[in-house]
Amino acid sequence: MLLLFSVLTMLIGLLAGVMFHLSAIYMLPENLRPGALGICAGIWFMFASQGMLIVLGIVEPLKPDDQGA
């Protein structure tokens, strides 16, 4: 179950990164593209690295009883 969650997290990150990159490239004026690509790369890296860290066992996802103080 944990592995499935981790793989799904990585796939969502990759898909979001590709979609954001394509939309940023084709829908923004020339002078705004570099900043948008940097933001999109950050979003992509955040999702993909979270999934990879869970797969490697470095980070454990929150369990339902861990949420809320």
CNS distance restraints for C-alpha pairs under 8 A (distance, minus, plus):
assign (resid   1 and name CA) (resid   5 and name CA) 6.21 0.50 0.50
assign (resid   2 and name CA) (resid   6 and name CA) 6.16 0.50 0.50
assign (resid   2 and name CA) (resid  54 and name CA) 7.94 0.50 0.50
assign (resid   2 and name CA) (resid  55 and name CA) 7.88 0.50 0.50
assign (resid   3 and name CA) (resid   7 and name CA) 6.14 0.50 0.50
assign (resid   3 and name CA) (resid  54 and name CA) 7.94 0.50 0.50
assign (resid   3 and name CA) (resid  55 and name CA) 6.22 0.50 0.50
assign (resid   4 and name CA) (resid   8 and name CA) 6.11 0.50 0.50
assign (resid   5 and name CA) (resid   9 and name CA) 6.12 0.50 0.50
assign (resid   5 and name CA) (resid  51 and name CA) 7.97 0.50 0.50
assign (resid   6 and name CA) (resid  10 and name CA) 6.29 0.50 0.50
assign (resid   6 and name CA) (resid  50 and name CA) 7.96 0.50 0.50
assign (resid   6 and name CA) (resid  51 and name CA) 4.62 0.50 0.50
assign (resid   6 and name CA) (resid  52 and name CA) 6.97 0.50 0.50
assign (resid   6 and name CA) (resid  54 and name CA) 5.94 0.50 0.50
assign (resid   6 and name CA) (resid  55 and name CA) 5.85 0.50 0.50
assign (resid   7 and name CA) (resid  11 and name CA) 6.15 0.50 0.50
assign (resid   7 and name CA) (resid  51 and name CA) 6.41 0.50 0.50
assign (resid   7 and name CA) (resid  55 and name CA) 7.74 0.50 0.50
assign (resid   8 and name CA) (resid  12 and name CA) 6.04 0.50 0.50
assign (resid   8 and name CA) (resid  51 and name CA) 7.76 0.50 0.50
assign (resid   9 and name CA) (resid  13 and name CA) 6.16 0.50 0.50
assign (resid   9 and name CA) (resid  47 and name CA) 6.47 0.50 0.50
assign (resid   9 and name CA) (resid  48 and name CA) 6.84 0.50 0.50
assign (resid   9 and name CA) (resid  50 and name CA) 7.38 0.50 0.50
assign (resid   9 and name CA) (resid  51 and name CA) 5.13 0.50 0.50
assign (resid  10 and name CA) (resid  14 and name CA) 6.17 0.50 0.50
assign (resid  10 and name CA) (resid  47 and name CA) 6.23 0.50 0.50
assign (resid  10 and name CA) (resid  48 and name CA) 4.53 0.50 0.50
assign (resid  10 and name CA) (resid  49 and name CA) 7.48 0.50 0.50
assign (resid  10 and name CA) (resid  50 and name CA) 7.46 0.50 0.50
assign (resid  10 and name CA) (resid  51 and name CA) 4.85 0.50 0.50
assign (resid  10 and name CA) (resid  52 and name CA) 6.93 0.50 0.50
assign (resid  11 and name CA) (resid  15 and name CA) 6.02 0.50 0.50
assign (resid  11 and name CA) (resid  48 and name CA) 7.50 0.50 0.50
assign (resid  12 and name CA) (resid  16 and name CA) 5.93 0.50 0.50
assign (resid  12 and name CA) (resid  47 and name CA) 7.24 0.50 0.50
assign (resid  12 and name CA) (resid  48 and name CA) 7.90 0.50 0.50
assign (resid  13 and name CA) (resid  17 and name CA) 5.99 0.50 0.50
assign (resid  13 and name CA) (resid  43 and name CA) 7.64 0.50 0.50
assign (resid  13 and name CA) (resid  44 and name CA) 5.24 0.50 0.50
assign (resid  13 and name CA) (resid  45 and name CA) 7.37 0.50 0.50
assign (resid  13 and name CA) (resid  46 and name CA) 7.53 0.50 0.50
assign (resid  13 and name CA) (resid  47 and name CA) 4.43 0.50 0.50
assign (resid  13 and name CA) (resid  48 and name CA) 4.98 0.50 0.50
assign (resid  14 and name CA) (resid  18 and name CA) 6.19 0.50 0.50
assign (resid  14 and name CA) (resid  44 and name CA) 6.18 0.50 0.50
assign (resid  14 and name CA) (resid  47 and name CA) 7.67 0.50 0.50
assign (resid  14 and name CA) (resid  48 and name CA) 6.49 0.50 0.50
assign (resid  15 and name CA) (resid  19 and name CA) 6.14 0.50 0.50
assign (resid  16 and name CA) (resid  20 and name CA) 5.96 0.50 0.50
assign (resid  16 and name CA) (resid  43 and name CA) 7.97 0.50 0.50
assign (resid  16 and name CA) (resid  44 and name CA) 6.54 0.50 0.50
assign (resid  17 and name CA) (resid  21 and name CA) 5.97 0.50 0.50
assign (resid  17 and name CA) (resid  40 and name CA) 6.14 0.50 0.50
assign (resid  17 and name CA) (resid  41 and name CA) 6.62 0.50 0.50
assign (resid  17 and name CA) (resid  43 and name CA) 6.77 0.50 0.50
assign (resid  17 and name CA) (resid  44 and name CA) 4.48 0.50 0.50
assign (resid  18 and name CA) (resid  22 and name CA) 6.13 0.50 0.50
assign (resid  19 and name CA) (resid  23 and name CA) 6.12 0.50 0.50
assign (resid  20 and name CA) (resid  24 and name CA) 5.90 0.50 0.50
assign (resid  20 and name CA) (resid  40 and name CA) 5.85 0.50 0.50
assign (resid  21 and name CA) (resid  25 and name CA) 6.05 0.50 0.50
assign (resid  21 and name CA) (resid  37 and name CA) 6.11 0.50 0.50
assign (resid  21 and name CA) (resid  40 and name CA) 6.09 0.50 0.50
assign (resid  21 and name CA) (resid  41 and name CA) 7.70 0.50 0.50
assign (resid  22 and name CA) (resid  26 and name CA) 6.19 0.50 0.50
assign (resid  23 and name CA) (resid  27 and name CA) 5.58 0.50 0.50
assign (resid  23 and name CA) (resid  28 and name CA) 7.84 0.50 0.50
assign (resid  24 and name CA) (resid  28 and name CA) 5.75 0.50 0.50
assign (resid  24 and name CA) (resid  33 and name CA) 6.39 0.50 0.50
assign (resid  24 and name CA) (resid  36 and name CA) 6.04 0.50 0.50
assign (resid  24 and name CA) (resid  37 and name CA) 6.53 0.50 0.50
assign (resid  25 and name CA) (resid  33 and name CA) 6.18 0.50 0.50
assign (resid  25 and name CA) (resid  37 and name CA) 7.56 0.50 0.50
assign (resid  28 and name CA) (resid  32 and name CA) 6.26 0.50 0.50
assign (resid  28 and name CA) (resid  33 and name CA) 6.11 0.50 0.50
assign (resid  29 and name CA) (resid  33 and name CA) 6.62 0.50 0.50
assign (resid  32 and name CA) (resid  36 and name CA) 6.45 0.50 0.50
assign (resid  33 and name CA) (resid  37 and name CA) 6.06 0.50 0.50
assign (resid  34 and name CA) (resid  38 and name CA) 6.30 0.50 0.50
assign (resid  35 and name CA) (resid  39 and name CA) 6.34 0.50 0.50
assign (resid  36 and name CA) (resid  40 and name CA) 6.14 0.50 0.50
assign (resid  37 and name CA) (resid  41 and name CA) 6.01 0.50 0.50
assign (resid  38 and name CA) (resid  42 and name CA) 6.27 0.50 0.50
assign (resid  39 and name CA) (resid  43 and name CA) 6.37 0.50 0.50
assign (resid  40 and name CA) (resid  44 and name CA) 6.11 0.50 0.50
assign (resid  41 and name CA) (resid  45 and name CA) 6.02 0.50 0.50
assign (resid  42 and name CA) (resid  46 and name CA) 6.08 0.50 0.50
assign (resid  43 and name CA) (resid  47 and name CA) 6.48 0.50 0.50
assign (resid  44 and name CA) (resid  48 and name CA) 6.09 0.50 0.50
assign (resid  45 and name CA) (resid  49 and name CA) 5.64 0.50 0.50
assign (resid  46 and name CA) (resid  50 and name CA) 6.11 0.50 0.50
assign (resid  47 and name CA) (resid  51 and name CA) 6.45 0.50 0.50
assign (resid  48 and name CA) (resid  52 and name CA) 6.27 0.50 0.50
assign (resid  49 and name CA) (resid  53 and name CA) 5.99 0.50 0.50
assign (resid  50 and name CA) (resid  54 and name CA) 6.32 0.50 0.50
assign (resid  51 and name CA) (resid  55 and name CA) 6.24 0.50 0.50
assign (resid  52 and name CA) (resid  56 and name CA) 6.17 0.50 0.50
assign (resid  53 and name CA) (resid  57 and name CA) 6.17 0.50 0.50
assign (resid  53 and name CA) (resid  58 and name CA) 5.34 0.50 0.50
assign (resid  53 and name CA) (resid  59 and name CA) 5.63 0.50 0.50
assign (resid  54 and name CA) (resid  58 and name CA) 6.04 0.50 0.50
assign (resid  54 and name CA) (resid  59 and name CA) 5.04 0.50 0.50
assign (resid  54 and name CA) (resid  60 and name CA) 5.87 0.50 0.50
assign (resid  54 and name CA) (resid  61 and name CA) 7.07 0.50 0.50
assign (resid  62 and name CA) (resid  66 and name CA) 5.93 0.50 0.50
assign (resid  62 and name CA) (resid  67 and name CA) 6.81 0.50 0.50
assign (resid  63 and name CA) (resid  67 and name CA) 6.97 0.50 0.50
